[in-house]
Amino acid sequence: LEGPNAPTPSRMTHDLTTNTTFAELGVADDLIAVLATYGVEEPFPMQAMTSLWGSSDTL
């Protein structure tokens, strides 16, 4: 991809060593509880990145 809005490594990176929680991503408490019953207690890196990109200001 080329152009002024093309992704660059600096724009695409996110510190994945930071433990982002489902609550911090805005996931409802009841869904967090269901995920916990399956042993899923924190988002996978891709989930965290997708949520961060999706919630970023696009204006």
C-alpha distance matrix in Angstrom:
0.0 3.7 7.0 9.7 8.9 5.6 7.4 9.3 12.2 14.7 13.4 13.2 16.5 19.8 23.2 24.0 27.5 28.5 30.4 29.1 31.6 31.3 33.5 31.1 28.4 30.9 32.0 35.5 38.4 39.8 36.5 36.4 40.0 39.2 36.3 38.8 41.2 38.8 38.2 34.7 35.2 31.8 28.3 26.1 23.2 20.7 23.1 23.3 19.6 19.1 22.1 21.1 17.7 19.6 22.3 20.4 21.1 18.6 20.5
3.7 0.0 3.8 7.1 7.6 5.3 8.3 9.6 13.0 14.8 13.7 14.5 17.8 21.1 24.5 25.8 29.1 30.0 32.2 30.9 33.5 33.4 35.3 32.7 30.1 32.6 34.1 37.6 40.5 42.1 39.0 38.8 42.5 41.9 39.0 41.4 44.1 41.7 41.0 37.5 37.7 34.2 30.8 28.8 25.7 23.4 25.7 25.5 21.7 21.4 24.1 22.6 19.2 21.2 23.5 21.1 21.2 18.6 20.0
7.0 3.8 0.0 3.8 5.6 5.4 9.0 10.4 14.2 15.1 13.6 15.1 18.5 21.6 25.0 26.7 30.0 30.4 32.7 31.2 33.8 33.7 35.2 32.4 30.0 32.2 34.0 37.4 40.5 42.2 39.3 39.2 43.0 42.6 39.9 42.3 45.1 43.0 42.3 38.7 38.6 35.0 31.7 30.1 26.9 24.8 26.6 26.1 22.4 22.0 24.2 22.4 19.0 20.8 22.7 19.9 19.4 16.7 17.4
9.7 7.1 3.8 0.0 3.8 5.7 8.7 9.9 13.6 13.6 11.8 14.1 17.3 20.0 23.4 25.5 28.6 28.7 31.1 29.5 32.1 32.2 33.4 30.4 28.2 30.3 32.5 35.9 38.9 40.9 38.2 38.0 41.8 41.7 39.1 41.3 44.3 42.5 41.7 38.0 37.5 33.9 30.7 29.5 26.3 24.4 25.9 24.9 21.3 21.1 22.9 20.7 17.5 19.4 20.7 17.6 16.8 14.3 14.7
8.9 7.6 5.6 3.8 0.0 3.8 6.4 8.8 12.4 12.5 9.9 11.7 15.2 17.6 21.2 23.0 26.3 26.2 28.3 26.5 28.9 28.8 30.0 27.2 24.8 26.9 29.0 32.3 35.4 37.3 34.5 34.4 38.2 38.1 35.5 37.8 40.8 39.0 38.3 34.5 34.2 30.6 27.3 26.2 23.2 21.1 22.4 21.6 18.0 17.5 19.3 17.3 13.9 15.8 17.3 14.4 13.9 11.3 12.5
5.6 5.3 5.4 5.7 3.8 0.0 3.8 6.4 10.0 11.2 9.2 10.1 13.6 16.6 20.2 21.6 25.0 25.4 27.5 26.0 28.6 28.6 30.3 27.5 25.1 27.5 29.2 32.7 35.6 37.3 34.4 34.1 37.8 37.5 34.7 37.0 39.8 37.8 37.0 33.3 33.3 29.7 26.3 24.7 21.6 19.4 21.3 20.8 17.1 16.8 19.2 17.5 14.1 16.3 18.4 15.9 16.2 13.9 15.7
7.4 8.3 9.0 8.7 6.4 3.8 0.0 3.8 6.8 8.2 6.1 6.3 9.9 13.0 16.5 17.9 21.2 21.8 24.0 22.6 25.4 25.6 27.4 24.7 22.4 25.1 26.7 30.4 33.1 34.9 31.9 31.3 35.0 34.8 31.8 33.9 36.8 34.7 33.7 30.1 30.0 26.3 23.1 21.4 18.1 16.2 18.3 17.6 13.8 14.1 16.7 14.8 11.8 14.6 16.6 14.3 15.5 13.9 16.3
9.3 9.6 10.4 9.9 8.8 6.4 3.8 0.0 3.8 5.4 5.2 6.1 8.6 12.2 15.2 17.1 20.0 21.0 23.6 22.8 25.9 26.6 28.5 25.5 23.6 26.7 28.4 32.1 34.5 36.6 33.6 32.7 36.3 36.3 33.1 34.9 37.9 35.8 34.4 31.0 30.5 26.8 23.8 22.0 18.4 17.2 19.7 18.6 14.9 16.0 18.5 16.2 13.9 17.1 18.8 16.2 17.5 16.5 18.7
12.2 13.0 14.2 13.6 12.4 10.0 6.8 3.8 0.0 3.8 5.5 5.1 6.1 9.8 12.4 14.1 16.9 18.2 21.0 20.7 24.0 25.2 27.2 24.2 22.7 26.0 27.6 31.4 33.5 35.5 32.6 31.3 34.8 34.9 31.6 33.0 36.1 33.9 32.2 28.9 28.4 24.7 21.9 19.9 16.2 15.6 18.4 17.1 13.6 15.6 18.0 15.7 14.1 17.7 19.2 17.0 18.9 18.5 21.0
14.7 14.8 15.1 13.6 12.5 11.2 8.2 5.4 3.8 0.0 3.8 5.6 5.7 8.7 11.1 13.7 16.2 16.9 20.0 19.6 23.1 24.5 26.0 22.8 21.7 24.9 26.9 30.7 32.7 35.1 32.4 30.9 34.5 35.0 31.8 33.0 36.3 34.5 32.7 29.3 28.3 24.5 22.1 20.5 16.8 16.7 18.9 16.9 13.7 15.9 17.7 14.8 13.6 17.3 18.1 15.5 17.2 17.3 19.4
13.4 13.7 13.6 11.8 9.9 9.2 6.1 5.2 5.5 3.8 0.0 3.8 5.8 8.4 11.6 13.9 16.9 17.1 19.7 18.6 21.8 22.7 24.1 20.9 19.4 22.4 24.5 28.2 30.5 32.8 30.2 29.0 32.7 33.1 30.1 31.6 34.9 33.2 31.7 28.1 27.2 23.5 20.7 19.5 15.9 15.2 17.0 15.1 11.7 13.3 14.9 12.1 10.3 13.9 14.8 12.1 13.7 13.6 16.0
13.2 14.5 15.1 14.1 11.7 10.1 6.3 6.1 5.1 5.6 3.8 0.0 3.8 6.7 10.2 11.6 14.9 15.5 17.8 16.8 19.9 20.6 22.6 19.7 17.9 21.1 22.7 26.4 28.7 30.7 27.8 26.7 30.3 30.4 27.3 28.9 32.0 30.1 28.6 25.1 24.5 20.8 17.9 16.3 12.7 11.7 14.0 12.6 8.9 10.7 13.0 10.7 9.1 12.7 14.3 12.4 14.8 14.8 17.7
16.5 17.8 18.5 17.3 15.2 13.6 9.9 8.6 6.1 5.7 5.8 3.8 0.0 3.8 6.7 8.5 11.5 12.4 15.0 14.7 18.1 19.4 21.4 18.5 17.2 20.8 22.3 26.1 27.9 30.2 27.4 25.7 29.2 29.6 26.3 27.5 30.7 28.9 27.0 23.6 22.8 19.0 16.5 14.9 11.1 11.3 13.7 11.7 8.7 11.6 13.5 11.0 10.7 14.4 15.4 13.9 16.6 17.3 20.2
19.8 21.1 21.6 20.0 17.6 16.6 13.0 12.2 9.8 8.7 8.4 6.7 3.8 0.0 3.8 5.7 8.7 8.9 11.5 11.1 14.6 16.3 18.1 15.1 14.2 17.9 19.5 23.2 24.8 27.2 24.6 22.7 26.2 26.9 23.7 24.6 28.0 26.4 24.4 21.1 19.7 16.0 13.8 12.9 9.2 10.3 12.0 9.2 7.1 10.6 11.6 9.1 10.0 13.5 14.0 12.9 16.0 17.4 20.4
23.2 24.5 25.0 23.4 21.2 20.2 16.5 15.2 12.4 11.1 11.6 10.2 6.7 3.8 0.0 3.8 5.4 5.9 9.2 9.9 13.7 16.1 17.8 14.9 14.9 18.6 20.1 23.7 24.6 27.2 24.9 22.5 25.7 26.7 23.4 23.7 27.2 25.8 23.3 20.3 18.6 14.9 13.6 12.8 9.5 11.8 13.3 10.3 9.5 13.2 13.8 11.5 13.3 16.5 16.5 15.7 18.9 20.7 23.6
24.0 25.8 26.7 25.5 23.0 21.6 17.9 17.1 14.1 13.7 13.9 11.6 8.5 5.7 3.8 0.0 3.8 5.3 7.3 8.3 11.8 14.1 16.4 14.1 13.9 17.7 18.4 22.0 22.8 25.0 22.5 20.0 23.0 23.8 20.3 20.6 24.0 22.3 19.9 16.9 15.5 11.9 10.6 9.4 6.3 9.3 10.9 8.4 8.4 12.1 12.9 11.6 13.6 16.4 16.9 16.9 20.4 22.1 25.3
27.5 29.1 30.0 28.6 26.3 25.0 21.2 20.0 16.9 16.2 16.9 14.9 11.5 8.7 5.4 3.8 0.0 3.8 6.2 8.8 12.1 15.1 17.1 15.0 15.6 19.3 20.0 23.2 23.5 25.9 23.6 20.7 23.4 24.5 21.1 20.7 24.1 22.7 19.8 17.3 15.4 12.2 12.0 11.3 9.1 12.6 13.8 11.3 12.0 15.6 15.9 14.6 17.0 19.7 19.7 19.8 23.2 25.2 28.3
28.5 30.0 30.4 28.7 26.2 25.4 21.8 21.0 18.2 16.9 17.1 15.5 12.4 8.9 5.9 5.3 3.8 0.0 3.8 5.9 9.4 12.7 14.1 11.7 12.9 16.4 17.5 20.6 20.8 23.6 21.7 18.7 21.4 23.0 19.9 19.5 23.1 22.3 19.4 16.7 14.3 11.0 11.2 11.6 9.8 13.1 13.3 10.2 11.5 14.9 14.4 12.9 15.8 18.2 17.6 17.8 21.1 23.6 26.5
30.4 32.2 32.7 31.1 28.3 27.5 24.0 23.6 21.0 20.0 19.7 17.8 15.0 11.5 9.2 7.3 6.2 3.8 0.0 3.8 6.3 9.8 11.4 9.8 11.2 14.5 15.0 17.8 17.6 20.3 18.5 15.3 17.8 19.5 16.4 15.8 19.4 18.8 16.0 13.4 10.7 7.6 8.7 9.9 9.4 12.7 12.2 9.4 11.9 14.8 13.8 13.2 16.5 18.3 17.6 18.6 22.1 24.7 27.7
29.1 30.9 31.2 29.5 26.5 26.0 22.6 22.8 20.7 19.6 18.6 16.8 14.7 11.1 9.9 8.3 8.8 5.9 3.8 0.0 3.8 6.8 8.3 6.4 7.5 10.8 11.6 14.7 15.0 17.8 15.9 13.1 16.2 17.8 15.0 15.0 18.7 18.3 16.0 12.9 10.3 7.0 7.1 9.2 8.8 11.4 9.9 6.9 9.8 12.2 10.6 10.2 13.8 15.1 14.2 15.6 19.1 21.7 24.7
31.6 33.5 33.8 32.1 28.9 28.6 25.4 25.9 24.0 23.1 21.8 19.9 18.1 14.6 13.7 11.8 12.1 9.4 6.3 3.8 0.0 3.8 5.3 5.2 6.5 8.9 8.9 11.5 11.4 14.2 12.6 9.5 12.5 14.4 11.9 11.8 15.6 15.7 13.7 10.7 7.8 5.4 6.5 9.8 10.8 12.9 10.5 8.4 12.0 13.5 11.3 11.9 15.5 15.9 15.0 17.1 20.5 23.2 26.2
31.3 33.4 33.7 32.2 28.8 28.6 25.6 26.6 25.2 24.5 22.7 20.6 19.4 16.3 16.1 14.1 15.1 12.7 9.8 6.8 3.8 0.0 3.8 5.4 5.0 6.5 5.4 8.2 8.8 11.2 9.2 6.7 10.3 11.8 9.6 10.5 14.1 14.1 13.1 9.8 7.8 6.1 6.2 9.9 11.5 12.6 9.4 8.3 12.0 12.4 9.9 11.6 14.9 14.5 13.7 16.5 19.8 22.3 25.4
33.5 35.3 35.2 33.4 30.0 30.3 27.4 28.5 27.2 26.0 24.1 22.6 21.4 18.1 17.8 16.4 17.1 14.1 11.4 8.3 5.3 3.8 0.0 3.8 5.3 5.1 5.3 7.1 7.2 10.6 9.9 7.6 10.7 13.1 11.8 12.3 15.7 16.6 15.6 12.9 10.3 9.3 9.9 13.6 14.8 15.9 12.7 11.1 14.4 14.8 11.7 12.8 16.3 15.6 13.9 16.7 19.6 22.4 25.1
31.1 32.7 32.4 30.4 27.2 27.5 24.7 25.5 24.2 22.8 20.9 19.7 18.5 15.1 14.9 14.1 15.0 11.7 9.8 6.4 5.2 5.4 3.8 0.0 3.8 5.4 7.5 10.1 10.9 14.3 13.2 11.1 14.4 16.5 14.9 15.3 19.0 19.4 18.1 15.0 12.4 10.2 10.2 13.4 13.6 14.9 12.1 9.5 12.3 13.3 10.0 10.1 13.8 13.7 11.7 13.9 16.8 19.8 22.5
28.4 30.1 30.0 28.2 24.8 25.1 22.4 23.6 22.7 21.7 19.4 17.9 17.2 14.2 14.9 13.9 15.6 12.9 11.2 7.5 6.5 5.0 5.3 3.8 0.0 3.8 5.7 9.2 11.2 13.9 12.1 10.8 14.5 15.8 14.0 15.4 18.8 18.8 17.9 14.5 12.7 10.3 8.9 11.8 12.0 12.4 9.3 7.3 9.9 10.0 6.6 7.6 11.0 10.4 8.9 11.7 14.9 17.5 20.4
30.9 32.6 32.2 30.3 26.9 27.5 25.1 26.7 26.0 24.9 22.4 21.1 20.8 17.9 18.6 17.7 19.3 16.4 14.5 10.8 8.9 6.5 5.1 5.4 3.8 0.0 3.8 6.3 8.9 11.7 10.5 10.0 13.5 15.0 14.0 15.6 18.7 19.2 18.9 15.7 14.1 12.5 11.6 14.8 15.5 15.5 12.1 10.8 13.3 12.6 9.0 10.5 13.4 11.8 9.9 13.2 15.7 18.3 21.0
32.0 34.1 34.0 32.5 29.0 29.2 26.7 28.4 27.6 26.9 24.5 22.7 22.3 19.5 20.1 18.4 20.0 17.5 15.0 11.6 8.9 5.4 5.3 7.5 5.7 3.8 0.0 3.8 6.5 8.5 6.8 6.7 10.2 11.3 10.5 12.5 15.3 15.8 15.9 12.9 11.8 11.0 10.3 13.6 15.2 15.1 11.4 11.2 14.2 13.2 10.1 12.5 15.2 13.4 12.5 16.0 18.7 21.0 23.8
35.5 37.6 37.4 35.9 32.3 32.7 30.4 32.1 31.4 30.7 28.2 26.4 26.1 23.2 23.7 22.0 23.2 20.6 17.8 14.7 11.5 8.2 7.1 10.1 9.2 6.3 3.8 0.0 3.8 5.6 5.4 6.3 8.8 10.2 10.8 12.5 14.7 16.0 16.6 14.3 13.3 13.4 13.4 16.8 18.8 18.7 14.9 14.9 18.0 16.8 13.7 16.1 18.7 16.6 15.5 19.1 21.4 23.7 26.3
38.4 40.5 40.5 38.9 35.4 35.6 33.1 34.5 33.5 32.7 30.5 28.7 27.9 24.8 24.6 22.8 23.5 20.8 17.6 15.0 11.4 8.8 7.2 10.9 11.2 8.9 6.5 3.8 0.0 3.8 5.4 5.0 6.2 8.8 9.9 10.5 12.7 14.7 15.1 13.4 12.0 13.0 14.0 17.6 19.9 20.5 16.9 16.7 20.1 19.5 16.5 18.6 21.6 19.9 18.6 22.0 24.5 27.0 29.6
39.8 42.1 42.2 40.9 37.3 37.3 34.9 36.6 35.5 35.1 32.8 30.7 30.2 27.2 27.2 25.0 25.9 23.6 20.3 17.8 14.2 11.2 10.6 14.3 13.9 11.7 8.5 5.6 3.8 0.0 3.8 5.4 5.1 6.4 8.8 9.9 11.0 13.2 14.5 13.3 12.9 14.5 15.4 18.7 21.4 21.7 18.0 18.6 21.9 20.9 18.3 21.0 23.6 21.6 20.8 24.4 26.9 29.1 31.8
36.5 39.0 39.3 38.2 34.5 34.4 31.9 33.6 32.6 32.4 30.2 27.8 27.4 24.6 24.9 22.5 23.6 21.7 18.5 15.9 12.6 9.2 9.9 13.2 12.1 10.5 6.8 5.4 5.4 3.8 0.0 3.8 5.3 5.1 6.2 8.6 10.0 11.1 12.6 10.7 10.9 12.2 12.4 15.4 18.3 18.2 14.6 15.7 19.0 17.8 15.5 18.5 20.9 19.0 18.8 22.4 25.2 27.1 30.0
36.4 38.8 39.2 38.0 34.4 34.1 31.3 32.7 31.3 30.9 29.0 26.7 25.7 22.7 22.5 20.0 20.7 18.7 15.3 13.1 9.5 6.7 7.6 11.1 10.8 10.0 6.7 6.3 5.0 5.4 3.8 0.0 3.8 5.5 5.1 6.2 8.8 10.1 10.4 8.5 7.7 9.1 10.2 13.6 16.5 17.2 13.8 14.2 17.8 17.4 15.1 17.6 20.5 19.2 18.8 22.1 25.1 27.3 30.3
40.0 42.5 43.0 41.8 38.2 37.8 35.0 36.3 34.8 34.5 32.7 30.3 29.2 26.2 25.7 23.0 23.4 21.4 17.8 16.2 12.5 10.3 10.7 14.4 14.5 13.5 10.2 8.8 6.2 5.1 5.3 3.8 0.0 3.8 5.5 5.1 6.5 9.1 9.8 9.4 8.9 11.5 13.2 16.4 19.5 20.4 17.2 17.8 21.4 21.1 18.9 21.4 24.3 23.0 22.5 25.9 28.8 31.1 34.0
39.2 41.9 42.6 41.7 38.1 37.5 34.8 36.3 34.9 35.0 33.1 30.4 29.6 26.9 26.7 23.8 24.5 23.0 19.5 17.8 14.4 11.8 13.1 16.5 15.8 15.0 11.3 10.2 8.8 6.4 5.1 5.5 3.8 0.0 3.8 5.4 5.3 6.9 9.1 8.7 9.8 12.3 13.4 16.0 19.4 19.8 16.7 18.1 21.5 20.7 19.0 22.0 24.5 23.0 23.1 26.6 29.6 31.4 34.6
36.3 39.0 39.9 39.1 35.5 34.7 31.8 33.1 31.6 31.8 30.1 27.3 26.3 23.7 23.4 20.3 21.1 19.9 16.4 15.0 11.9 9.6 11.8 14.9 14.0 14.0 10.5 10.8 9.9 8.8 6.2 5.1 5.5 3.8 0.0 3.8 5.4 5.3 6.5 5.1 6.7 9.0 9.9 12.3 15.8 16.4 13.5 15.0 18.5 18.0 16.7 19.6 22.0 21.0 21.4 24.7 27.9 29.7 33.0
38.8 41.4 42.3 41.3 37.8 37.0 33.9 34.9 33.0 33.0 31.6 28.9 27.5 24.6 23.7 20.6 20.7 19.5 15.8 15.0 11.8 10.5 12.3 15.3 15.4 15.6 12.5 12.5 10.5 9.9 8.6 6.2 5.1 5.4 3.8 0.0 3.8 5.2 4.8 5.0 5.3 8.8 11.1 13.6 17.0 18.3 15.7 16.6 20.2 20.4 19.0 21.4 24.2 23.6 23.6 26.7 30.0 32.1 35.3
41.2 44.1 45.1 44.3 40.8 39.8 36.8 37.9 36.1 36.3 34.9 32.0 30.7 28.0 27.2 24.0 24.1 23.1 19.4 18.7 15.6 14.1 15.7 19.0 18.8 18.7 15.3 14.7 12.7 11.0 10.0 8.8 6.5 5.3 5.4 3.8 0.0 3.8 5.5 7.4 8.8 12.3 14.3 16.3 20.0 21.0 18.5 19.8 23.4 23.2 22.0 24.7 27.3 26.4 26.7 29.9 33.2 35.1 38.3
38.8 41.7 43.0 42.5 39.0 37.8 34.7 35.8 33.9 34.5 33.2 30.1 28.9 26.4 25.8 22.3 22.7 22.3 18.8 18.3 15.7 14.1 16.6 19.4 18.8 19.2 15.8 16.0 14.7 13.2 11.1 10.1 9.1 6.9 5.3 5.2 3.8 0.0 3.8 5.6 8.5 11.4 12.8 14.1 17.9 18.7 16.6 18.4 21.7 21.5 20.9 23.7 26.0 25.3 26.1 29.1 32.6 34.2 37.6
38.2 41.0 42.3 41.7 38.3 37.0 33.7 34.4 32.2 32.7 31.7 28.6 27.0 24.4 23.3 19.9 19.8 19.4 16.0 16.0 13.7 13.1 15.6 18.1 17.9 18.9 15.9 16.6 15.1 14.5 12.6 10.4 9.8 9.1 6.5 4.8 5.5 3.8 0.0 3.8 5.9 9.1 11.2 12.5 16.1 17.6 15.9 17.1 20.5 21.0 20.4 22.7 25.3 25.1 25.7 28.5 32.0 33.8 37.3
34.7 37.5 38.7 38.0 34.5 33.3 30.1 31.0 28.9 29.3 28.1 25.1 23.6 21.1 20.3 16.9 17.3 16.7 13.4 12.9 10.7 9.8 12.9 15.0 14.5 15.7 12.9 14.3 13.4 13.3 10.7 8.5 9.4 8.7 5.1 5.0 7.4 5.6 3.8 0.0 3.8 6.0 7.5 9.1 12.7 14.1 12.2 13.4 16.8 17.2 16.6 18.9 21.5 21.3 22.0 24.7 28.3 30.1 33.5
35.2 37.7 38.6 37.5 34.2 33.3 30.0 30.5 28.4 28.3 27.2 24.5 22.8 19.7 18.6 15.5 15.4 14.3 10.7 10.3 7.8 7.8 10.3 12.4 12.7 14.1 11.8 13.3 12.0 12.9 10.9 7.7 8.9 9.8 6.7 5.3 8.8 8.5 5.9 3.8 0.0 3.8 7.0 9.5 12.6 14.6 12.5 12.6 16.3 17.2 16.0 17.8 20.9 20.9 20.9 23.5 27.1 29.3 32.6
31.8 34.2 35.0 33.9 30.6 29.7 26.3 26.8 24.7 24.5 23.5 20.8 19.0 16.0 14.9 11.9 12.2 11.0 7.6 7.0 5.4 6.1 9.3 10.2 10.3 12.5 11.0 13.4 13.0 14.5 12.2 9.1 11.5 12.3 9.0 8.8 12.3 11.4 9.1 6.0 3.8 0.0 3.8 6.6 9.1 11.4 9.5 9.1 12.7 14.0 13.0 14.5 17.5 18.0 18.0 20.3 24.0 26.1 29.5
28.3 30.8 31.7 30.7 27.3 26.3 23.1 23.8 21.9 22.1 20.7 17.9 16.5 13.8 13.6 10.6 12.0 11.2 8.7 7.1 6.5 6.2 9.9 10.2 8.9 11.6 10.3 13.4 14.0 15.4 12.4 10.2 13.2 13.4 9.9 11.1 14.3 12.8 11.2 7.5 7.0 3.8 0.0 3.8 6.3 7.9 5.7 5.9 9.4 10.4 9.8 11.7 14.3 14.8 15.4 17.7 21.4 23.2 26.7
26.1 28.8 30.1 29.5 26.2 24.7 21.4 22.0 19.9 20.5 19.5 16.3 14.9 12.9 12.8 9.4 11.3 11.6 9.9 9.2 9.8 9.9 13.6 13.4 11.8 14.8 13.6 16.8 17.6 18.7 15.4 13.6 16.4 16.0 12.3 13.6 16.3 14.1 12.5 9.1 9.5 6.6 3.8 0.0 3.8 5.5 5.2 6.4 8.7 10.0 10.8 12.4 14.4 15.4 16.7 18.6 22.3 23.7 27.3
23.2 25.7 26.9 26.3 23.2 21.6 18.1 18.4 16.2 16.8 15.9 12.7 11.1 9.2 9.5 6.3 9.1 9.8 9.4 8.8 10.8 11.5 14.8 13.6 12.0 15.5 15.2 18.8 19.9 21.4 18.3 16.5 19.5 19.4 15.8 17.0 20.0 17.9 16.1 12.7 12.6 9.1 6.3 3.8 0.0 3.8 5.4 5.1 6.1 8.5 9.9 10.5 12.2 14.0 15.4 16.5 20.3 21.5 25.2
20.7 23.4 24.8 24.4 21.1 19.4 16.2 17.2 15.6 16.7 15.2 11.7 11.3 10.3 11.8 9.3 12.6 13.1 12.7 11.4 12.9 12.6 15.9 14.9 12.4 15.5 15.1 18.7 20.5 21.7 18.2 17.2 20.4 19.8 16.4 18.3 21.0 18.7 17.6 14.1 14.6 11.4 7.9 5.5 3.8 0.0 3.8 5.4 5.1 5.9 8.4 9.7 10.4 11.8 14.0 15.3 18.9 19.6 23.4
23.1 25.7 26.6 25.9 22.4 21.3 18.3 19.7 18.4 18.9 17.0 14.0 13.7 12.0 13.3 10.9 13.8 13.3 12.2 9.9 10.5 9.4 12.7 12.1 9.3 12.1 11.4 14.9 16.9 18.0 14.6 13.8 17.2 16.7 13.5 15.7 18.5 16.6 15.9 12.2 12.5 9.5 5.7 5.2 5.4 3.8 0.0 3.8 5.5 5.2 6.1 8.5 9.9 10.4 12.1 14.2 17.9 19.0 22.7
23.3 25.5 26.1 24.9 21.6 20.8 17.6 18.6 17.1 16.9 15.1 12.6 11.7 9.2 10.3 8.4 11.3 10.2 9.4 6.9 8.4 8.3 11.1 9.5 7.3 10.8 11.2 14.9 16.7 18.6 15.7 14.2 17.8 18.1 15.0 16.6 19.8 18.4 17.1 13.4 12.6 9.1 5.9 6.4 5.1 5.4 3.8 0.0 3.8 5.5 5.2 6.1 8.6 9.8 10.6 12.3 16.1 17.7 21.2
19.6 21.7 22.4 21.3 18.0 17.1 13.8 14.9 13.6 13.7 11.7 8.9 8.7 7.1 9.5 8.4 12.0 11.5 11.9 9.8 12.0 12.0 14.4 12.3 9.9 13.3 14.2 18.0 20.1 21.9 19.0 17.8 21.4 21.5 18.5 20.2 23.4 21.7 20.5 16.8 16.3 12.7 9.4 8.7 6.1 5.1 5.5 3.8 0.0 3.8 5.4 5.0 6.1 8.4 9.9 10.6 14.3 15.4 19.1
19.1 21.4 22.0 21.1 17.5 16.8 14.1 16.0 15.6 15.9 13.3 10.7 11.6 10.6 13.2 12.1 15.6 14.9 14.8 12.2 13.5 12.4 14.8 13.3 10.0 12.6 13.2 16.8 19.5 20.9 17.8 17.4 21.1 20.7 18.0 20.4 23.2 21.5 21.0 17.2 17.2 14.0 10.4 10.0 8.5 5.9 5.2 5.5 3.8 0.0 3.8 5.4 5.1 5.9 8.5 10.0 13.5 14.1 17.8
22.1 24.1 24.2 22.9 19.3 19.2 16.7 18.5 18.0 17.7 14.9 13.0 13.5 11.6 13.8 12.9 15.9 14.4 13.8 10.6 11.3 9.9 11.7 10.0 6.6 9.0 10.1 13.7 16.5 18.3 15.5 15.1 18.9 19.0 16.7 19.0 22.0 20.9 20.4 16.6 16.0 13.0 9.8 10.8 9.9 8.4 6.1 5.2 5.4 3.8 0.0 3.8 5.5 5.0 6.1 8.5 12.1 13.5 17.1
21.1 22.6 22.4 20.7 17.3 17.5 14.8 16.2 15.7 14.8 12.1 10.7 11.0 9.1 11.5 11.6 14.6 12.9 13.2 10.2 11.9 11.6 12.8 10.1 7.6 10.5 12.5 16.1 18.6 21.0 18.5 17.6 21.4 22.0 19.6 21.4 24.7 23.7 22.7 18.9 17.8 14.5 11.7 12.4 10.5 9.7 8.5 6.1 5.0 5.4 3.8 0.0 3.8 5.5 5.3 6.2 10.0 11.9 15.2
17.7 19.2 19.0 17.5 13.9 14.1 11.8 13.9 14.1 13.6 10.3 9.1 10.7 10.0 13.3 13.6 17.0 15.8 16.5 13.8 15.5 14.9 16.3 13.8 11.0 13.4 15.2 18.7 21.6 23.6 20.9 20.5 24.3 24.5 22.0 24.2 27.3 26.0 25.3 21.5 20.9 17.5 14.3 14.4 12.2 10.4 9.9 8.6 6.1 5.1 5.5 3.8 0.0 3.8 5.5 5.3 8.7 9.4 13.1
19.6 21.2 20.8 19.4 15.8 16.3 14.6 17.1 17.7 17.3 13.9 12.7 14.4 13.5 16.5 16.4 19.7 18.2 18.3 15.1 15.9 14.5 15.6 13.7 10.4 11.8 13.4 16.6 19.9 21.6 19.0 19.2 23.0 23.0 21.0 23.6 26.4 25.3 25.1 21.3 20.9 18.0 14.8 15.4 14.0 11.8 10.4 9.8 8.4 5.9 5.0 5.5 3.8 0.0 3.8 5.6 8.4 9.0 12.6
22.3 23.5 22.7 20.7 17.3 18.4 16.6 18.8 19.2 18.1 14.8 14.3 15.4 14.0 16.5 16.9 19.7 17.6 17.6 14.2 15.0 13.7 13.9 11.7 8.9 9.9 12.5 15.5 18.6 20.8 18.8 18.8 22.5 23.1 21.4 23.6 26.7 26.1 25.7 22.0 20.9 18.0 15.4 16.7 15.4 14.0 12.1 10.6 9.9 8.5 6.1 5.3 5.5 3.8 0.0 3.8 6.6 8.6 11.7
20.4 21.1 19.9 17.6 14.4 15.9 14.3 16.2 17.0 15.5 12.1 12.4 13.9 12.9 15.7 16.9 19.8 17.8 18.6 15.6 17.1 16.5 16.7 13.9 11.7 13.2 16.0 19.1 22.0 24.4 22.4 22.1 25.9 26.6 24.7 26.7 29.9 29.1 28.5 24.7 23.5 20.3 17.7 18.6 16.5 15.3 14.2 12.3 10.6 10.0 8.5 6.2 5.3 5.6 3.8 0.0 3.8 6.2 9.2
21.1 21.2 19.4 16.8 13.9 16.2 15.5 17.5 18.9 17.2 13.7 14.8 16.6 16.0 18.9 20.4 23.2 21.1 22.1 19.1 20.5 19.8 19.6 16.8 14.9 15.7 18.7 21.4 24.5 26.9 25.2 25.1 28.8 29.6 27.9 30.0 33.2 32.6 32.0 28.3 27.1 24.0 21.4 22.3 20.3 18.9 17.9 16.1 14.3 13.5 12.1 10.0 8.7 8.4 6.6 3.8 0.0 3.8 5.7
18.6 18.6 16.7 14.3 11.3 13.9 13.9 16.5 18.5 17.3 13.6 14.8 17.3 17.4 20.7 22.1 25.2 23.6 24.7 21.7 23.2 22.3 22.4 19.8 17.5 18.3 21.0 23.7 27.0 29.1 27.1 27.3 31.1 31.4 29.7 32.1 35.1 34.2 33.8 30.1 29.3 26.1 23.2 23.7 21.5 19.6 19.0 17.7 15.4 14.1 13.5 11.9 9.4 9.0 8.6 6.2 3.8 0.0 3.8
20.5 20.0 17.4 14.7 12.5 15.7 16.3 18.7 21.0 19.4 16.0 17.7 20.2 20.4 23.6 25.3 28.3 26.5 27.7 24.7 26.2 25.4 25.1 22.5 20.4 21.0 23.8 26.3 29.6 31.8 30.0 30.3 34.0 34.6 33.0 35.3 38.3 37.6 37.3 33.5 32.6 29.5 26.7 27.3 25.2 23.4 22.7 21.2 19.1 17.8 17.1 15.2 13.1 12.6 11.7 9.2 5.7 3.8 0.0
